[in-house]
Amino acid sequence: MKYAIAMAALAASTTFGAAQAETLNVGMSGGYFPFTFVKLDVLQGFEVDFINAIAEETGDEVNFVTMSFSGLIGALEAGRVDTIANQITITPEREAKFSFSQPYVFDGAQIVVKKGNEGSVASVADLSGKSVAVNLGSNYEELLNELPNAADIDIRTYDSNIAQDTALGRVDAFVMDRVSSAQLIAESPLPLALAGAPFSEIRNALPFRNDKEGQALRDRFDAAITTLRENGTLAEISEKWFGTDITAAQ
């Protein structure tokens, strides 16, 4: 009798565990090297490995949904994706809308110019009178608009090709995170260079809808991130893609 009860309890536990597993839709652009990009028709990058590692901890399946970066926030709000893994920076405006996981990337905003023009942009003050490209839907437009000289900067939003247009001289500079900028310059044949030091601290995290279900999913992911941080997996993924640990607060 005790054996039968024990087996029934085990079966119920197994069924419950299986019921908790979900197929989670994770949004990303697939065009933000080396965080998320497509090579030989394979979606890969730091964010892909990071989410897959989380799924191994939570027992969930992952369905990566790629779209233009500018559409990701709307897709999360509409419920088409459950979270976004695409270097989403925590900002007060986004915190008012979404529940964020703990930060898992610590970085800074970086100015990039055509190689040879580095000396003309030693700081953000030198952006006055210049055209500066940012990715549409990113927080970099907001960061530039917060600068004292924002009124003197010609800020242009792009869905793509900001690096190419900078290298071709169609814009004077572009702004993105320092880690991605350095990797892009190292891997790309485009004549680009970092200009000046990072001018703003950036903390990237996973956003979730700010409702009961979204917060529960956030908590599950947060617990997994803590485990990955403590067992060294998070640092290993960072070392794989960047040769350094960008996941620890500076």
C-alpha positions, -999 to 999 in steps of 0.1 A, spaced: 0 0 0 28 24 9 45 15 -24 14 23 -44 10 56 -26 46 65 -32 44 57 -69 12 77 -72 29 107 -55 59 103 -78 36 102 -109 18 133 -97 51 151 -91 64 142 -125 32 154 -142 33 186 -123 69 192 -133 61 186 -169 31 209 -167 54 237 -155 76 235 -186 67 260 -212 76 270 -247 88 306 -243 89 330 -272 121 351 -269 124 381 -291 157 393 -307 168 411 -338 193 386 -351 213 416 -363 233 429 -333 267 412 -335 280 395 -314 250 394 -291 225 380 -316 233 374 -353 228 350 -381 257 332 -397 253 304 -422 216 305 -415 222 298 -378 210 322 -351 238 326 -326 256 349 -302 259 358 -265 222 363 -260 213 329 -277 237 310 -255 225 330 -224 188 322 -230 196 285 -238 215 283 -205 185 298 -186 162 273 -203 184 244 -192 179 256 -156 142 263 -158 133 232 -180 116 253 -206 117 252 -244 128 283 -263 114 296 -295 135 325 -308 115 351 -326 135 375 -348 123 409 -360 136 444 -365 148 459 -332 123 487 -334 94 462 -332 106 442 -302 91 463 -274 57 464 -292 58 426 -296 64 422 -259 35 446 -250 12 427 -274 22 393 -260 38 380 -292 70 374 -272 75 366 -235 107 386 -231 134 402 -252 171 392 -253 187 420 -273 207 442 -249 177 460 -235 189 488 -213 171 495 -181 157 530 -182 131 548 -160 106 548 -188 109 511 -195 108 503 -157 74 520 -156 61 496 -182 79 463 -176 93 441 -148 131 436 -153 153 407 -144 186 415 -126 211 431 -149 233 406 -168 255 429 -188 273 461 -176 285 484 -203 287 520 -215 275 540 -245 303 545 -271 308 569 -300 322 553 -332 335 573 -362 351 567 -395 387 556 -390 410 587 -390 384 609 -375 389 598 -339 408 630 -330 378 651 -338 355 635 -312 373 633 -278 341 636 -259 304 641 -263 309 679 -263 325 674 -297 293 659 -312 279 695 -315 273 703 -352 276 666 -361 252 640 -374 250 610 -351 232 577 -360 214 554 -334 194 523 -338 156 530 -340 139 520 -308 172 519 -288 178 540 -257 208 558 -273 186 585 -288 174 592 -253 209 593 -239 220 618 -266 189 639 -260 199 642 -223 232 657 -232 237 695 -225 245 700 -262 216 678 -275 201 707 -294 233 710 -315 234 673 -324 217 660 -356 204 627 -342 193 602 -369 175 570 -362 183 539 -383 168 504 -386 201 492 -400 234 502 -418 245 528 -392 281 514 -393 281 513 -431 268 549 -434 294 561 -409 322 544 -427 310 560 -460 308 594 -444 270 598 -447 268 605 -410 297 617 -388 293 590 -361 271 564 -345 264 554 -309 259 520 -295 273 500 -265 311 498 -262 313 460 -262 294 456 -295 313 485 -310 347 470 -302 336 436 -315 321 451 -347 354 470 -354 374 438 -348 353 417 -371 343 441 -398 363 453 -428 347 487 -425 371 515 -416 358 524 -381 373 535 -348 362 541 -312 361 578 -303 366 589 -267 356 570 -236 321 555 -228 299 584 -217 271 566 -198 268 534 -177 244 509 -192 228 480 -174 211 454 -197 184 431 -185 154 410 -196 121 428 -197 88 410 -189 52 422 -190 42 438 -157 14 415 -148 11 384 -125 22 360 -152 51 382 -164 64 387 -129 63 350 -122 83 343 -153 107 371 -144 112 355 -110 119 321 -126 144 336 -150 160 357 -122 166 325 -101 182 309 -131 205 339 -138 216 339 -102 225 302 -105 244 308 -138 263 337 -122 272 316 -91 283 285 -110 304 305 -135 284 297 -166 275 333 -172 311 344 -171 320 315 -194 295 325 -220 309 361 -219 345 349 -222 335 328 -252 321 358 -271 341 387 -258 373 374 -243 363 391 -210 336 391 -184 310 418 -192 284 403 -168 298 417 -135 293 452 -122 323 474 -126 
